[in-house]
Amino acid sequence: MRKSETFGVATLEAILSGLPVIITNAGGLPEVVGENSQFSKIVQHTSRQVMLLLKH
């Protein structure tokens, strides 16, 4: 990985650190993260589910 390439790096660092991440299906992050796992949740870009997940 090039040092100047930052696409998805923060998300991957969070997952590697054991932190949960919530991403939308817009853009390329779902390809970087892969399918939903114990550390990631992919939701619809326009979903109210995002707000519900963030509140808990």
VMD Tcl script that draws the C-alpha trace (Angstrom):
set ca {
  {0.00 0.00 0.00}
  {1.27 3.42 -0.87}
  {1.61 5.89 1.99}
  {-0.45 8.42 0.06}
  {-3.33 5.95 -0.44}
  {-5.72 6.41 2.47}
  {-8.90 4.92 1.03}
  {-10.39 2.66 3.69}
  {-7.30 2.70 5.90}
  {-9.04 4.20 8.94}
  {-11.86 1.67 8.61}
  {-9.43 -1.24 8.38}
  {-7.42 0.10 11.34}
  {-10.60 0.26 13.42}
  {-11.51 -3.33 12.53}
  {-7.97 -4.54 13.27}
  {-8.17 -2.78 16.64}
  {-11.39 -4.60 17.46}
  {-13.64 -1.57 17.10}
  {-17.00 -1.97 15.38}
  {-17.61 0.03 12.21}
  {-20.83 0.98 10.44}
  {-20.55 1.82 6.76}
  {-23.10 2.48 4.06}
  {-23.34 0.63 0.79}
  {-22.47 3.84 -1.10}
  {-18.97 4.13 -2.48}
  {-16.24 1.53 -2.30}
  {-15.95 0.79 1.42}
  {-18.13 -2.35 1.26}
  {-15.54 -3.81 -1.12}
  {-12.74 -2.93 1.28}
  {-14.47 -4.31 4.37}
  {-16.20 -7.29 2.77}
  {-19.39 -8.88 4.05}
  {-20.89 -8.06 7.44}
  {-18.80 -9.53 10.21}
  {-18.62 -9.27 13.97}
  {-16.78 -5.94 13.58}
  {-18.60 -4.39 10.61}
  {-22.14 -3.64 9.58}
  {-23.07 -2.52 6.07}
  {-26.37 -0.64 5.83}
  {-28.33 1.04 3.03}
  {-27.09 4.56 2.30}
  {-30.52 6.10 2.88}
  {-31.48 3.85 5.77}
  {-32.79 5.08 9.11}
  {-31.04 1.99 10.48}
  {-27.83 4.04 10.60}
  {-29.28 6.39 13.17}
  {-30.72 3.52 15.18}
  {-27.36 1.74 15.27}
  {-25.57 4.91 16.34}
  {-28.01 5.52 19.19}
  {-27.22 2.14 20.78}
}
mol new
graphics top color blue
foreach p $ca { graphics top sphere $p radius 0.5 }
foreach p [lrange $ca 0 end-1] q [lrange $ca 1 end] { graphics top cylinder $p $q radius 0.2 }
display resetview
